[in-house]
Amino acid sequence: MIKNVAMPMSLLIGTTIGAGIFSLPFVFSKAGMAVGVAYLILFSFVSFLTHLMYADIIVRTNNNHCRFPGYAKIYLGEKGSWLANTVVFTALFLTLTVYLIISASFIGLIFPLIPEIFKILIFWVFGSLAIFLGIKKAAVFESFTTLVTLSAIFIIFVLGIAVYFYKSARFPSFNLNFILFPFGPVLFSLFGEAAIPAIIVYFKKENIDVKTVRKTILYSSFITAIFYFLFVIGILGFSNVVSEDAISGLKDVAHPAVLALLGIFGFISLWDSYATIGTDIKKILEYESKIPKPIINLSLVFLPLLLYFFGFQNFLSLIGIIGGIFFSIWGIMIVLIWKKASAINTENSIIKKPIFFIPYLLLAIFIAGIIHQFLIL
């Protein structure tokens, strides 16, 4: 059970739970708890289905040296490949920049007197090293970092749950003015596509039936959503002021030792996800492009930092754009590629039963999100 499900689950959960979680308390406080929970449930299903479709594409294609742009080229042609490259690299490099932004808040819990730029540089150095030292190859390491992340979330929940019920009247259950506000942040928070190729490789390497991946993705999607809910409750209860990054609002209410512990847990969680995403970018570039390896390595190290210095520094806005536009386009492409792949190869598959209208429902959700995000830019 541990080898077949728990290890790959830890990879997907650890990759999915990243910077996006810290936007959720503020988003829920604005849109209302009922609205936030509804989005969380809806997008848990959306993430489960898109992750499952992506895994199915990989299994059907059976090419160990292919990543998402390569699948787009196989099934959607050169134009599909060009769009996939544009969307994937823009989304993932911006996501790394988001991690740099939020890392300053966590390091500030441990070392509050360090200037902001040095906090970001500290995380940047450790994150870059993690990508190139290959720490992500160890499944045991992944299980450890995921356990640390979930433990930190549970601690915050325990600290805040008792107070939340006294404060809950402050937070609306439904706010029409912010009814669409959670779309981008919640989708961003549940999008873990970067881990899917690694999970399939793990199953093949360990000689585990890849059909077991359905359970892995299903359990991971809903465990992630449950811990997101616990985190939101904990932060809303624990904080006097709910900040956009969830962390800044804790500084005046928690003991320094508690803050330092949360800072360490948060740093490890972000570091883990940064390494996973960076490793995925590295493999995509190595498999799908003719870019020389030294340029790939320099891009991975310096591009996220350059994006930060060029002005990409608004945590919540950046998450909304990545989730609402780029991850939505990525989701649309997964659905389109899956439809092509499922029609061509009917033997090797994870999804055996017809899912009828579901692809069209997913397309409608993603298209609605893109339109909304462009309207509020």
URUR-V992759 format. One record per helix or strand of 2 or more residues. SS is the DSSP state (h for helix, s for strand). FROM is the first residue (numbers start at 1). TO is the last residue. If there is no record, write none. Layout:
ss:SS from:FROM to:TO
ss:SS from:FROM to:TO
This chain:
ss:h from:2 to:16
ss:h from:21 to:31
ss:h from:33 to:61
ss:h from:68 to:110
ss:h from:116 to:133
ss:h from:135 to:137
ss:h from:139 to:170
ss:h from:176 to:178
ss:h from:182 to:190
ss:h from:193 to:205
ss:h from:210 to:238
ss:h from:248 to:250
ss:h from:256 to:288
ss:h from:293 to:309
ss:h from:315 to:344
ss:h from:358 to:376
